[in-house]
Amino acid sequence: MIPNILKSIMQKEGTVAIVAQGQDFPHVVNTWHSFVTVNNDNFIVPVGGMNTMEEILSHDNRVLVTVGSREVEGLHGAGAGFLLSGNAKIIYDGDECELIKKNYPWARAMMKIMMTHATQTA
């Protein structure tokens, strides 16, 4: 499901915004493209802090994710971006998580975001 242009965007450095619905207001965390592993229809994100996000996801695992890069040709010229929707969970152990912890010594877990929809916005 992950389009090639989205893969191209993720190969350039930029920010990834992950949004979940908190009790009173949306909650946002950010990470860098270079920290995210794109695997099939999943984004794998190392988790250092993200304590509030972890609590929110335990009640409602739906997330919105935005990514973009000025370095990738988009719909209207230079610059491409996506709005993604999916479901996320925090994983604390297992082979995939241990690899994340090895690559990012500050990580205490990983977030696996299973993409359900991708819309190119730019």
Stockholm file with secondary structure:
# STOCKHOLM 1.0

chainA/1-122         MIPNILKSIMQKEGTVAIVAQGQDFPHVVNTWHSFVTVNNDNFIVPVGGMNTMEEILSHDNRVLVTVGSREVEGLHGAGAGFLLSGNAKIIYDGDECELIKKNYPWARAMMKIMMTHATQTA
#=GR chainA/1-122 SS CCCHHHHHHHTSCCEEEEEEECSSSEEEEEEEGGGCEEETTEEEEEESSCHHHHHHHTTCCEEEEEEEEEEEEETTEEEEEEEEEEEEEEECSSHHHHHHHHHCTTCSEEEEEEEEEEEECC
#=GC SS_cons         CCCHHHHHHHTSCCEEEEEEECSSSEEEEEEEGGGCEEETTEEEEEESSCHHHHHHHTTCCEEEEEEEEEEEEETTEEEEEEEEEEEEEEECSSHHHHHHHHHCTTCSEEEEEEEEEEEECC
//
